[in-house]
Amino acid sequence: MSDGIEHARRAGVLRTDDLKDRPARAPDHAAEVRSLVTVASAQTGRRDILLQAIADAALAACRAGSAGISLLETTDEGQAVFRWRAVAGACAGFEGRTTAWAECPCGMTLELGAAQLFVEPHTFFKSLRDAGAIMTEGIVTPIPIRCSASKPLGAIWVASHDAHRFDREDVRLLGNLAVLAGAALTLLDAQQAAEGEAAAAQQARRALEDAAHRRDEFIAMLGHELRNPMAPIDSSIAALKLLCAGEPQATDVLAIAQRQMRQLRTLVDDLLDAARLRHGKLAIKYSRTSLNEIVYDAITALKHHIDARKHHLVIEGLDQPVYVRADHVRLSQVVGNLLSNAAKYTPVGGTLNLRVQVEANGAEAANGMVSIAIEDNGIGMSPEALAHVFELFAQSASGTRRSEGGLGIGLAVVKRLVELHGGTIGLDSLGIGRGTLVTLRLPILDHEPQVAHDAPVAAPAAPSRILLVDDNADALDALHLLLELEGHQVIVARSGREAVQVAAKELPEVGILDIGMPEMDGFEVARAIRSNAALAQMFLIALTGYSSESDKSRALAAGFDYHLTKPVSMERLADVLSHRDGRNINGLV
């Protein structure tokens, strides 16, 4: 116990024991209930309103001249002080003042841990005397805390400035209000802390969402911006191959360039698929097809890579046709990605195995299970890497040291495409240097298709009068040269407005329009052409770096027959031109 407490007792200021000898008045429970109801109704308001309601209630219940609540604070210098947070009665003007712990009756009360009676406290406490707080006597009650580990809150007090003296009933009433104040302050503090945490969490969540949105926008824009320069490069390489026909060395060099362009296109497509995956926009289009053809397409795209590394590719289970109902392009992308990974991380001369097993559903083939296993004897994966292998942008430590390492996107996209087919994917490895096994299980087995008459083989595209429109001079000139080498008559326009004028004058059969042009974009050009009766039969192809479903829908609405994504291969463009008499909505791909 501090010396100050004993000094106050000897000075006749701290006289709590006097209350035992004072007669206590009878409780007025009705008035007490009304007072508590008034305080309880203030609990839904602000903190300052609640504290003032308690101070007012203490003033009335104890018939005091002043009443207040002093809460404990810590200054920037680390000193404990009491701030007069709510004051009623004669001392109301002191609200907001602070007194140091050692210079305040509240400090002694908190040290003693129970209600205390002070007689003429201003004669002992200099802070009260300097403030002009002249008091005949006062009762100070600690505001109770939830547990011993909690920080003290402060005290509630009443004071008289005349001959009025307090008794044990005042101690009881003040004690009840102190309990109410403690509970309310604890609740408000917890609520304020929760609101602060919720606000911080919401702010953090919003920041993460904003960052994810900006990243996805950046990825989409990056894909578009990369496709713009890729288009003229791809067209230039194709044109050079035609110009260099009969020169094997030049053709071989250009073939290398074409393969690298395909790799770059794959990386860009992976970036865009990552953005679609984030937004749940990856989609599949079912059709009846052959798993043999799906695997063949995947292997064809990778054959140069497998041959270059002298891998031994073993294929099992495809001796007979396996008919499936699946998205041919997307499933070929899945198989190609898995084979590409196996080839990347298998040393020169290694073995790649692709095994297909069919599990028919009873007597019915439809909806039966197809299992595809791709195994290699490559560098394998650690258990730590396996745990994160299907996450976006995840790469194993061993993988990141290799020049072949990609963006860490492919397997996340593969997993989602497999799930969209209703299937599952598993990846296993016995450890570093012990190879990898990927297993797909897909409920896509289909009936053998009915024998139908062979569809007529599309004839090569006949020479056409083509209006080519692009504000990118390199892209325009490269594709212009390539189309002329293919035998087409090409008219060029370098802006949307020029395209409308040239179309009305030259009446071309085909229009290949870049979408992203300034002033008048490709959509506006298409609408203008469709409004001209003389151009009603003109075949319109949209050429753009964007490939979302909304872009395709806008192209359809504007009047385009086909939507092609840059960089477009000459084979794909020739196929579109050869089918232009059978134009239909399916051309929007």
C-alpha positions as CSV (number, residue, x, y, z in Angstrom):
1,M,0.0,0.0,0.0
2,S,1.4,3.4,-1.0
3,D,2.5,6.0,1.5
4,G,0.0,8.5,0.0
5,I,-2.9,6.3,1.2
6,E,-1.6,6.3,4.8
7,H,-0.9,10.0,4.6
8,A,-4.4,10.7,3.4
9,R,-5.8,8.7,6.3
10,R,-3.7,10.5,8.9
11,A,-4.8,13.8,7.3
12,G,-8.4,12.9,7.8
13,V,-9.2,13.0,4.1
14,L,-9.6,9.2,3.4
15,R,-12.4,8.3,5.9
16,T,-14.2,5.3,4.4
17,D,-14.7,3.7,7.8
18,D,-17.1,6.7,8.7
19,L,-19.7,5.1,6.5
20,K,-20.2,2.3,9.0
21,D,-21.5,4.7,11.6
22,R,-23.8,6.7,9.3
23,P,-27.4,5.6,9.1
24,A,-28.3,4.5,5.5
25,R,-31.5,5.7,4.0
26,A,-34.1,3.3,2.6
27,P,-33.6,2.2,-1.0
28,D,-35.9,3.7,-3.6
29,H,-36.0,0.7,-6.0
30,A,-38.6,2.3,-8.3
31,A,-36.3,5.3,-8.8
32,E,-33.4,3.1,-9.2
33,V,-35.1,1.0,-11.9
34,R,-36.1,4.1,-13.8
35,S,-32.5,5.4,-13.7
36,L,-31.1,2.0,-15.0
37,V,-33.7,1.9,-17.8
38,T,-32.6,5.4,-18.8
39,V,-29.0,4.4,-18.8
40,A,-29.7,1.1,-20.7
41,S,-31.5,3.0,-23.5
42,A,-28.3,5.0,-24.0
43,Q,-26.2,1.9,-24.7
44,T,-27.2,1.9,-28.3
45,G,-25.8,5.4,-28.8
46,R,-22.3,6.8,-28.9
47,R,-19.8,6.2,-26.2
48,D,-19.9,9.8,-24.9
49,I,-23.7,9.8,-24.7
50,L,-23.7,6.6,-22.6
51,L,-21.0,7.9,-20.2
52,Q,-22.9,11.1,-19.7
53,A,-26.2,9.2,-19.0
54,I,-24.4,7.2,-16.3
55,A,-23.0,10.4,-14.8
56,D,-26.4,12.0,-14.8
57,A,-27.9,8.9,-13.2
58,A,-25.3,9.0,-10.4
59,L,-25.9,12.7,-9.8
60,A,-29.7,12.1,-9.3
61,A,-29.5,8.7,-7.5
62,C,-27.0,10.0,-4.9
63,R,-28.5,13.5,-4.6
64,A,-25.0,14.8,-5.2
65,G,-23.8,18.2,-6.2
66,S,-21.5,16.8,-8.9
67,A,-20.9,13.4,-10.5
68,G,-18.6,12.0,-13.1
69,I,-16.7,9.2,-14.7
70,S,-12.9,9.4,-14.9
71,L,-11.2,6.9,-17.3
72,L,-7.6,5.8,-17.1
73,E,-5.3,6.8,-20.0
74,T,-1.6,6.7,-20.7
75,T,0.1,9.8,-22.0
76,D,2.7,9.7,-24.8
77,E,5.4,9.9,-22.1
78,G,3.9,6.7,-20.5
79,Q,2.3,8.5,-17.5
80,A,-1.0,7.2,-16.1
81,V,-3.7,9.9,-15.9
82,F,-7.4,10.1,-15.3
83,R,-9.5,12.0,-17.8
84,W,-12.8,13.4,-16.7
85,R,-14.8,11.9,-19.5
86,A,-18.3,12.7,-18.4
87,V,-19.2,15.2,-15.7
88,A,-22.6,16.4,-14.3
89,G,-23.6,19.1,-11.9
90,A,-21.3,21.8,-10.4
91,C,-18.1,20.4,-11.8
92,A,-19.4,20.0,-15.4
93,G,-17.0,22.6,-16.6
94,F,-14.1,20.3,-15.7
95,E,-15.0,17.8,-18.4
96,G,-11.9,16.8,-20.5
97,R,-9.4,17.7,-17.8
98,T,-6.7,15.2,-16.7
99,T,-5.2,14.5,-13.3
100,A,-2.2,12.3,-12.6
101,W,-2.7,9.0,-10.9
102,A,-0.8,10.1,-7.7
103,E,-2.7,13.4,-7.5
104,C,-6.2,12.0,-7.9
105,P,-8.6,10.2,-5.5
106,C,-9.4,7.8,-8.3
107,G,-5.8,6.5,-8.1
108,M,-6.0,5.7,-4.4
109,T,-9.4,4.0,-5.0
110,L,-8.1,1.8,-7.7
111,E,-5.1,0.8,-5.5
112,L,-7.5,-0.1,-2.7
113,G,-9.9,-1.9,-5.1
114,A,-13.1,-0.8,-3.4
115,A,-15.4,2.3,-2.9
116,Q,-13.8,5.0,-0.8
117,L,-15.1,8.1,1.1
118,F,-13.0,11.3,0.8
119,V,-13.7,14.3,3.1
120,E,-12.7,17.7,1.7
121,P,-10.4,16.0,-0.9
122,H,-9.3,19.4,-2.3
123,T,-7.3,20.1,0.8
124,F,-5.1,17.1,0.1
125,F,-5.1,16.8,-3.7
126,K,-3.3,19.8,-5.2
127,S,-4.8,19.0,-8.7
128,L,-8.4,19.5,-7.3
129,R,-7.4,22.6,-5.4
130,D,-5.7,24.2,-8.5
131,A,-8.8,23.3,-10.6
132,G,-11.0,25.0,-8.1
133,A,-12.9,21.8,-7.4
134,I,-13.9,22.5,-3.8
135,M,-15.8,19.5,-2.4
136,T,-17.2,18.8,1.0
137,E,-16.9,15.1,0.5
138,G,-17.1,12.5,-2.2
139,I,-17.4,8.8,-2.9
140,V,-15.2,7.2,-5.6
141,T,-16.0,3.6,-6.8
142,P,-13.8,1.6,-9.2
143,I,-15.3,0.6,-12.5
144,P,-15.0,-3.3,-12.3
145,I,-13.0,-5.1,-14.9
146,R,-13.8,-8.5,-16.5
147,C,-10.7,-10.3,-15.1
148,S,-7.5,-9.7,-13.2
149,A,-5.5,-9.6,-16.4
150,S,-7.6,-6.8,-17.9
151,K,-6.4,-3.2,-17.8
152,P,-8.2,-0.9,-15.1
153,L,-10.9,1.2,-16.7
154,G,-11.2,4.1,-14.2
155,A,-13.8,5.1,-11.6
156,I,-17.2,6.7,-11.1
157,W,-17.6,9.3,-8.4
158,V,-20.1,11.7,-6.7
159,A,-19.3,14.8,-4.7
160,S,-21.1,17.3,-2.5
161,H,-20.4,21.0,-2.2
162,D,-22.6,21.7,0.9
163,A,-23.6,20.0,4.1
164,H,-24.9,16.9,2.3
165,R,-23.3,13.7,3.4
166,F,-23.3,10.3,1.7
167,D,-24.2,6.9,3.2
168,R,-24.0,3.2,2.5
169,E,-27.0,3.4,0.1
170,D,-25.1,5.8,-2.1
171,V,-22.2,3.4,-2.1
172,R,-24.6,0.6,-3.2
173,L,-26.2,2.8,-5.9
174,L,-22.8,3.9,-7.2
175,G,-21.5,0.4,-7.2
176,N,-24.4,-0.8,-9.4
177,L,-23.8,2.1,-11.8
178,A,-20.1,1.2,-11.8
179,V,-20.9,-2.4,-12.8
180,L,-23.2,-1.1,-15.6
181,A,-20.5,1.3,-16.7
182,G,-17.9,-1.5,-16.7
183,A,-20.0,-3.8,-18.7
184,A,-21.0,-1.1,-21.2
185,L,-17.4,0.1,-21.6
186,T,-16.1,-3.5,-22.1
187,L,-18.9,-4.1,-24.7
188,L,-18.2,-0.8,-26.5
189,D,-14.4,-1.4,-26.5
190,A,-15.0,-4.9,-27.9
191,Q,-17.4,-3.6,-30.4
192,Q,-15.0,-0.9,-31.4
193,A,-12.1,-3.3,-31.7
194,A,-14.3,-5.7,-33.7
195,E,-15.4,-2.9,-36.0
196,G,-11.8,-1.8,-36.4
197,E,-10.7,-5.4,-37.2
198,A,-13.7,-5.8,-39.6
199,A,-12.9,-2.5,-41.3
200,A,-9.2,-3.4,-41.6
201,A,-10.2,-6.9,-42.9
202,Q,-12.6,-5.3,-45.4
203,Q,-10.0,-2.8,-46.4
204,A,-7.4,-5.6,-46.9
205,R,-10.0,-7.7,-48.8
206,R,-10.9,-4.7,-51.0
207,A,-7.2,-4.1,-51.6
208,L,-6.7,-7.7,-52.5
209,E,-9.7,-7.6,-54.8
210,D,-8.4,-4.4,-56.4
211,A,-5.0,-5.8,-56.9
212,A,-6.5,-9.0,-58.4
213,H,-8.7,-6.9,-60.7
214,R,-5.7,-4.7,-61.8
215,R,-3.6,-7.9,-62.3
216,D,-6.3,-9.5,-64.4
217,E,-6.8,-6.3,-66.4
218,F,-3.0,-6.1,-66.9
219,I,-2.9,-9.8,-68.0
220,A,-5.7,-9.2,-70.5
221,M,-4.1,-6.0,-71.8
222,L,-0.7,-7.7,-72.0
223,G,-2.1,-10.6,-74.0
224,H,-3.7,-8.1,-76.4
225,E,-0.6,-6.0,-76.7
226,L,1.6,-9.0,-77.3
227,R,-0.7,-10.3,-80.0
228,N,-0.5,-7.0,-81.9
229,P,3.2,-7.4,-82.8
230,M,2.9,-11.2,-83.0
231,A,0.5,-10.8,-85.9
232,P,2.8,-9.0,-88.4
233,I,5.7,-11.2,-87.3
234,D,3.7,-14.4,-88.0
235,S,2.4,-13.1,-91.3
236,S,5.9,-12.0,-92.3
237,I,7.3,-15.5,-91.5
238,A,4.6,-17.2,-93.5
239,A,5.2,-14.8,-96.5
240,L,8.9,-15.5,-96.4
241,K,8.3,-19.2,-96.5
242,L,6.4,-18.8,-99.7
243,L,9.0,-16.4,-101.1
244,C,11.8,-18.8,-100.1
245,A,10.2,-22.0,-101.5
246,G,12.9,-24.2,-103.0
247,E,15.6,-22.9,-100.6
248,P,15.9,-25.6,-98.0
249,Q,18.2,-23.7,-95.6
250,A,16.0,-20.6,-95.5
251,T,12.9,-22.8,-95.1
252,D,14.5,-24.6,-92.2
253,V,15.4,-21.3,-90.4
254,L,11.8,-20.0,-91.0
255,A,10.4,-23.2,-89.6
256,I,12.4,-22.6,-86.4
257,A,10.9,-19.1,-86.2
258,Q,7.4,-20.5,-86.7
259,R,7.8,-23.0,-83.9
260,Q,9.0,-20.2,-81.6
261,M,6.0,-18.1,-82.6
262,R,3.7,-21.0,-81.7
263,Q,5.4,-21.2,-78.3
264,L,4.9,-17.5,-77.8
265,R,1.3,-17.9,-78.8
266,T,0.9,-20.7,-76.2
267,L,2.4,-18.4,-73.5
268,V,0.0,-15.6,-74.4
269,D,-3.0,-18.0,-74.4
270,D,-1.9,-19.3,-71.0
271,L,-1.9,-15.7,-69.7
272,L,-5.4,-15.1,-71.0
273,D,-6.6,-18.5,-69.7
274,A,-5.3,-17.5,-66.2
275,A,-7.4,-14.4,-66.3
276,R,-10.5,-16.4,-67.4
277,L,-9.8,-19.0,-64.6
278,R,-9.7,-16.2,-62.0
279,H,-13.1,-14.9,-63.2
280,G,-14.7,-18.4,-63.7
281,K,-15.0,-17.7,-67.4
282,L,-13.2,-20.8,-68.7
283,A,-15.8,-22.8,-70.7
284,I,-16.0,-25.9,-72.8
285,K,-18.0,-26.8,-75.9
286,Y,-19.0,-30.4,-76.1
287,S,-18.9,-32.3,-79.4
288,R,-18.7,-35.9,-80.5
289,T,-15.1,-36.6,-81.4
290,S,-12.4,-39.1,-81.3
291,L,-9.8,-39.4,-78.5
292,N,-7.4,-40.7,-81.1
293,E,-7.6,-37.4,-83.0
294,I,-7.4,-35.4,-79.8
295,V,-4.2,-37.1,-78.8
296,Y,-2.9,-36.9,-82.4
297,D,-3.4,-33.1,-82.5
298,A,-1.6,-32.7,-79.2
299,I,1.4,-34.8,-80.3
300,T,1.6,-33.1,-83.7
301,A,1.9,-29.7,-82.0
302,L,4.8,-31.1,-79.8
303,K,6.5,-33.5,-82.2
304,H,9.4,-31.1,-83.0
305,H,10.1,-30.7,-79.3
306,I,9.9,-34.4,-78.5
307,D,12.1,-35.2,-81.6
308,A,14.7,-32.5,-80.7
309,R,15.2,-34.1,-77.2
310,K,15.3,-37.6,-78.7
311,H,12.5,-38.8,-76.4
312,H,11.0,-42.2,-76.8
313,L,7.2,-41.7,-76.9
314,V,5.1,-44.9,-76.2
315,I,1.3,-44.8,-76.8
316,E,-0.9,-47.5,-75.5
317,G,-4.7,-48.1,-75.7
318,L,-5.4,-46.2,-78.9
319,D,-5.1,-49.1,-81.3
320,Q,-8.8,-48.9,-81.9
321,P,-10.9,-45.7,-82.1
322,V,-12.1,-44.3,-78.8
323,Y,-15.1,-42.1,-79.3
324,V,-15.8,-39.4,-76.7
325,R,-18.1,-36.5,-76.1
326,A,-15.8,-33.6,-75.1
327,D,-14.4,-30.2,-76.1
328,H,-11.9,-31.3,-78.8
329,V,-9.7,-28.2,-78.6
330,R,-9.7,-27.9,-74.9
331,L,-9.0,-31.6,-74.2
332,S,-6.2,-31.5,-76.8
333,Q,-4.9,-28.5,-74.9
334,V,-4.9,-30.6,-71.7
335,V,-3.1,-33.5,-73.2
336,G,-0.7,-31.3,-75.0
337,N,0.2,-29.3,-71.8
338,L,0.8,-32.5,-69.8
339,L,3.0,-34.0,-72.6
340,S,4.8,-30.7,-72.9
341,N,5.6,-30.7,-69.2
342,A,6.7,-34.4,-69.4
343,A,9.0,-33.5,-72.3
344,K,10.4,-30.4,-70.6
345,Y,11.4,-32.1,-67.5
346,T,12.7,-35.4,-68.9
347,P,16.4,-35.5,-69.9
348,V,17.5,-36.1,-73.5
349,G,16.8,-39.7,-74.5
350,G,14.1,-40.2,-71.8
351,T,10.9,-42.1,-72.2
352,L,7.3,-40.7,-72.2
353,N,4.4,-43.0,-71.8
354,L,0.8,-42.2,-72.7
355,R,-1.7,-44.9,-71.7
356,V,-5.5,-44.9,-72.3
357,Q,-7.9,-47.2,-70.6
358,V,-11.6,-47.4,-71.3
359,E,-14.1,-48.4,-68.6
360,A,-17.5,-48.8,-70.2
361,N,-20.5,-48.2,-68.0
362,G,-22.1,-51.7,-68.2
363,A,-23.5,-52.5,-71.6
364,E,-23.7,-48.8,-72.4
365,A,-20.6,-47.1,-73.7
366,A,-22.1,-43.6,-73.1
367,N,-20.9,-41.8,-70.0
368,G,-18.3,-44.5,-69.4
369,M,-14.9,-43.5,-67.9
370,V,-11.8,-42.8,-69.9
371,S,-8.5,-42.9,-68.0
372,I,-5.4,-41.1,-69.5
373,A,-2.1,-41.6,-67.8
374,I,1.0,-39.7,-68.8
375,E,4.2,-40.9,-67.2
376,D,7.9,-39.9,-67.6
377,N,11.2,-40.9,-66.2
378,G,12.3,-37.2,-65.7
379,I,13.4,-35.1,-62.8
380,G,10.3,-35.8,-60.7
381,M,8.9,-33.5,-57.9
382,S,9.4,-33.1,-54.2
383,P,6.4,-33.6,-51.8
384,E,6.5,-29.8,-51.1
385,A,6.1,-29.0,-54.8
386,L,3.3,-31.5,-55.2
387,A,1.2,-29.8,-52.6
388,H,1.0,-26.6,-54.7
389,V,1.4,-27.9,-58.2
390,F,-2.2,-27.0,-59.3
391,E,-2.0,-23.4,-58.0
392,L,-1.8,-20.5,-60.4
393,F,1.8,-19.3,-61.0
394,A,3.2,-22.1,-58.9
395,Q,6.5,-23.6,-60.0
396,S,8.8,-26.1,-58.3
397,A,12.2,-25.0,-57.2
398,S,13.8,-27.4,-59.6
399,G,11.6,-26.2,-62.4
400,T,12.4,-22.6,-62.0
401,R,16.1,-23.3,-62.7
402,R,15.4,-24.7,-66.1
403,S,15.3,-22.6,-69.2
404,E,12.2,-24.5,-70.3
405,G,10.2,-23.3,-67.2
406,G,6.9,-21.7,-68.2
407,L,4.7,-19.3,-66.3
408,G,3.2,-21.7,-63.8
409,I,-0.2,-21.3,-65.3
410,G,-0.7,-24.5,-67.4
411,L,-1.6,-27.0,-64.7
412,A,-4.1,-24.7,-62.9
413,V,-5.9,-24.3,-66.2
414,V,-5.6,-28.1,-67.0
415,K,-7.2,-28.9,-63.6
416,R,-10.1,-26.6,-64.3
417,L,-10.7,-27.9,-67.8
418,V,-10.7,-31.5,-66.5
419,E,-13.2,-30.5,-63.8
420,L,-15.4,-28.8,-66.4
421,H,-15.5,-32.2,-68.2
422,G,-16.7,-33.7,-64.9
423,G,-13.3,-35.5,-64.4
424,T,-10.5,-35.6,-61.9
425,I,-6.7,-35.2,-62.2
426,G,-4.0,-36.6,-60.0
427,L,-0.2,-36.0,-60.0
428,D,2.3,-38.2,-58.3
429,S,6.0,-38.5,-58.0
430,L,8.2,-40.7,-55.9
431,G,10.6,-37.8,-55.4
432,I,13.3,-35.8,-57.1
433,G,14.9,-37.7,-60.0
434,R,12.2,-40.4,-60.0
435,G,9.8,-39.2,-62.7
436,T,6.2,-38.1,-62.6
437,L,2.8,-39.7,-63.3
438,V,-0.3,-37.7,-64.2
439,T,-3.6,-39.5,-64.3
440,L,-6.9,-38.1,-65.7
441,R,-10.2,-39.8,-65.2
442,L,-13.0,-38.4,-67.5
443,P,-16.6,-39.6,-67.8
444,I,-16.7,-38.7,-71.5
445,L,-16.9,-42.1,-73.3
446,D,-19.4,-42.0,-76.1
447,H,-21.2,-44.3,-78.5
448,E,-19.5,-45.1,-81.8
449,P,-20.9,-42.5,-84.2
450,Q,-23.3,-43.7,-86.9
451,V,-21.7,-44.2,-90.3
452,A,-22.4,-41.1,-92.4
453,H,-21.6,-39.9,-95.8
454,D,-18.2,-38.3,-96.0
455,A,-18.5,-34.6,-95.9
456,P,-17.1,-32.9,-98.9
457,V,-13.5,-31.8,-98.6
458,A,-13.2,-28.1,-98.5
459,A,-11.5,-26.8,-101.7
460,P,-8.7,-24.3,-101.3
461,A,-9.9,-20.7,-101.0
462,A,-10.6,-19.2,-104.4
463,P,-8.9,-15.9,-105.1
464,S,-11.0,-13.1,-103.6
465,R,-11.2,-9.3,-103.7
466,I,-10.3,-8.5,-100.1
467,L,-10.5,-5.2,-98.2
468,L,-7.8,-5.3,-95.5
469,V,-8.2,-2.7,-92.7
470,D,-5.7,-2.1,-89.9
471,D,-4.1,1.1,-88.4
472,N,-0.9,-0.9,-87.6
473,A,1.2,-0.4,-90.6
474,D,3.5,-3.5,-90.0
475,A,0.5,-5.8,-89.5
476,L,-1.3,-4.4,-92.6
477,D,1.8,-4.7,-94.9
478,A,2.7,-8.2,-93.7
479,L,-0.8,-9.7,-94.1
480,H,-1.2,-7.7,-97.4
481,L,1.9,-9.4,-98.8
482,L,0.9,-12.8,-97.6
483,L,-2.7,-12.6,-99.0
484,E,-1.3,-11.5,-102.4
485,L,1.1,-14.4,-102.4
486,E,-1.9,-16.7,-101.9
487,G,-3.4,-15.2,-105.0
488,H,-5.9,-12.7,-103.6
489,Q,-6.5,-9.2,-104.8
490,V,-6.0,-7.0,-101.8
491,I,-7.2,-3.4,-101.2
492,V,-5.9,-1.7,-98.1
493,A,-7.3,1.0,-95.8
494,R,-5.4,2.4,-92.8
495,S,-8.4,3.8,-90.8
496,G,-12.1,3.0,-90.2
497,R,-13.3,6.0,-92.2
498,E,-11.1,5.2,-95.1
499,A,-12.4,1.6,-95.0
500,V,-16.0,2.7,-95.3
501,Q,-15.2,4.9,-98.3
502,V,-13.1,2.3,-100.1
503,A,-15.7,-0.4,-99.5
504,A,-18.4,1.7,-101.1
505,K,-16.2,2.4,-104.1
506,E,-14.5,-0.9,-104.7
507,L,-17.3,-3.3,-103.6
508,P,-14.9,-6.0,-102.2
509,E,-16.1,-9.6,-101.6
510,V,-14.4,-9.9,-98.2
511,G,-13.5,-7.5,-95.5
512,I,-10.8,-8.3,-92.8
513,L,-11.1,-5.6,-90.2
514,D,-9.0,-4.8,-87.2
515,I,-11.2,-4.0,-84.3
516,G,-9.1,-1.7,-82.1
517,M,-8.7,1.4,-84.4
518,P,-9.0,5.0,-83.2
519,E,-11.8,7.4,-84.2
520,M,-13.8,4.7,-85.9
521,D,-13.3,1.1,-84.7
522,G,-14.0,-2.1,-86.5
523,F,-17.5,-2.5,-85.0
524,E,-18.5,0.8,-86.4
525,V,-17.1,0.0,-89.8
526,A,-19.0,-3.3,-89.9
527,R,-22.3,-1.5,-89.0
528,A,-21.7,1.1,-91.7
529,I,-21.0,-1.6,-94.3
530,R,-24.1,-3.6,-93.3
531,S,-26.2,-0.5,-93.7
532,N,-25.1,-0.2,-97.4
533,A,-27.4,-2.4,-99.5
534,A,-24.7,-2.6,-102.2
535,L,-22.4,-4.4,-99.7
536,A,-25.1,-6.7,-98.3
537,Q,-23.2,-9.9,-99.4
538,M,-19.8,-8.7,-98.3
539,F,-18.1,-11.4,-96.0
540,L,-16.8,-9.7,-92.8
541,I,-14.0,-11.1,-90.6
542,A,-13.1,-9.5,-87.3
543,L,-9.4,-9.6,-86.4
544,T,-8.6,-8.7,-82.8
545,G,-6.2,-9.4,-79.9
546,Y,-9.2,-10.0,-77.7
547,S,-11.0,-13.4,-77.5
548,S,-13.6,-13.2,-74.7
549,E,-17.1,-14.3,-75.3
550,S,-18.3,-10.7,-74.9
551,D,-16.0,-9.6,-77.7
552,K,-17.4,-12.4,-79.9
553,S,-20.9,-11.3,-79.1
554,R,-20.2,-7.7,-80.0
555,A,-18.7,-8.9,-83.3
556,L,-21.9,-10.8,-84.0
557,A,-24.1,-7.9,-83.1
558,A,-22.1,-5.6,-85.4
559,G,-22.6,-7.8,-88.4
560,F,-19.4,-9.9,-88.6
561,D,-19.5,-13.4,-90.0
562,Y,-16.3,-14.6,-88.3
563,H,-14.2,-13.5,-85.3
564,L,-10.5,-14.5,-85.4
565,T,-7.9,-13.8,-82.8
566,K,-4.5,-12.5,-83.6
567,P,-2.1,-13.8,-84.7
568,V,-4.2,-15.7,-87.2
569,S,-2.6,-18.5,-89.1
570,M,-2.8,-18.5,-92.9
571,E,-4.2,-22.1,-92.7
572,R,-7.1,-20.9,-90.4
573,L,-7.8,-17.8,-92.6
574,A,-7.8,-19.9,-95.8
575,D,-10.2,-22.3,-94.1
576,V,-12.5,-19.5,-93.2
577,L,-12.4,-18.0,-96.7
578,S,-13.1,-21.4,-98.3
579,H,-16.3,-21.7,-96.3
580,R,-17.5,-18.1,-96.7
581,D,-20.5,-19.2,-98.8
582,G,-21.8,-21.2,-95.9
583,R,-21.4,-18.4,-93.3
584,N,-23.1,-19.1,-90.0
585,I,-23.0,-18.2,-86.4
586,N,-20.5,-20.9,-85.6
587,G,-17.9,-18.9,-87.3
588,L,-17.5,-16.7,-84.3
589,V,-14.5,-18.6,-82.9
